[in-house]
């Protein structure tokens, strides 16, 4: 029999049961070397992505919206310069932290631009070919980049279980949307490719919902490494398949063998994002192995 008290829940022996929140793992610390390596990797990758987002938005505007085109062109220049800086930043904590701080401020400006643009688009104040979901998609990527750098500058990583769940929920949604964007940008006469892209979208939606279920059941609870390990492996297998499909599409687009309105740069862009998700899965798997080994040695 379990009795409810004001201070908590008690079992039949009047022993207080531990609240689920007490199982929450504390954040993990970053070593200086890991701080430098992870920060530079994320900056080099995401600054290029943000630069290309600026270009894609510019290309999608109505030619009458010159002020919006000018703003995205300025963002393109700023991110291009910040990307160059990332490759020139020395491997010391002070320089990397300053790089992170400046990248956060720059990305915040682009993120706000994207969010304000989305409001204008869904209220029919801006025309063109920038899908609302695409704008929301790239705004979420900007927010992810900022969150990542902020945690690095605080010297922390999410506990491994939280990290695996959060990364998968974020990236699986990105991969799902990539698949559906590709299906919508292919010429509809490319029936097999459209069908394949749509199937990837459905498959990633299933994985995303599974990850969200795991999040709701396990988030901040006691470690359940086999479950989150399988989640990570399922994501890895699906993303490898999608990445190969994207690469094959890129090769066909470059040689003008398929009909679509997909810019070769956009096709390359989504291949690199799949590669980065696979990189993150590898990083998480390594952290998970280390964590399990540490706990087994106790």
Secondary structure, 3 states (H helix, E strand, C coil): CCEECCCCEECCCCCECCCHHHHCCCCEECCHHHHHHHHHHHHHHHHHHHHHHHHHHHHHECCCCHHHHHHHHHHHHHHHHHHHHHHHCCCCHHHHHHHHHHHHHHHHHHHHHHHHHHHHHHCCCCCECCCHHHHHHHHHHHHHHHHHHHHHHHCEECCHHHHHHHHHHHHHHHHHHHHHHHHHHECCCCHHHHHHHHHHHHHHHHHHHHHHHHHHHHCCCCCCHHHHHHHHHHHHHHHHHHHHHHHHHHHHHHCCCCCECCCHHHHHHHHHHHHHHHHHHHHHHHHHHHHHHHHHHC
